[in-house]
């Protein structure tokens, strides 16, 4: 099993310290304190040092962190800062990402996902190159549960035709703004239910060269459709296996559910895809390392390339 961290060359993000159920992070010029249930150890810096450095701290509401529920909270301003600001990622893929203080602890980007962005960019670039050499159509990449779109931008920057799908119109609009700020264009934007879309693609006989999935534990489609990871992930992966091209293609699955391991994710993919022929299947954890060397695991990934 692999453990991957963002590149140390990413100057616009740093995990400064972690511990006591929180993390102190720098996004661009601002430092944020956010809850982190997995930071079970002691922080290295003192509480006083955290508060003297941070611009803002998230205060969760009652019930925060219960299974399947993440209550809203409030941001306590400690120093003057903007409610929205921009950070950069690159040089390849080169992206501009808007951040904002939302009603939840999220700010519009999950920095531990940087290794996935790099993987998507490099594999899409290779597939695009092969297609150009053979005279085949431009490869297509589908990003499901796509949030504010960093993975979509990575695939588009590599030259693919990209479809970005999320059930929340506001985050699709946010992602569109990230595209514009990144000097990219041409992404197809969909507000839709991911499971319904995949089922329709199966009926249409559609084929995709890359598929990216980052499903939540629980969620709702735009018309109230219910998503529950434990009940629908296997069906989703079987559906994806039906519409992913059998050659010169890739799939990235990312999972944040605390009950899932990399081994479990890999077994799910193996069984859903009934793999044969030539392929590479990797799994592991995505993590952040703070300024004192403490490693904070945050999600698991499974990547298929064939």
Secondary structure, 3 states (H helix, E strand, C coil): CEEEECCCCCCCEEEEEEECCEEEEEECCEEEEEECCCCCCCCCCCHHHHHHHCCEEEEECCCCCCCCCCCCEEEEECCCCCCEEEEEECCCCCEEEEEECCCCCCCCCCHHHHHHHHHHHHHHHHHHHHHHHHCCCCCEEEEECCCCCHHHHHHHHCCCEEEEEECCHHHHHHHHHHHHHCCCCCCEEEECCHHHHHHHHHHHCCCECEEEECCCCEEECCCCCEEEHHHHHHHHHHHHHHHECCCCCEEEEEECCCCCCHHHHHHHHHHHHCCCCCCEEEEEEEEEECCCCCEEEEEEEEEEEC
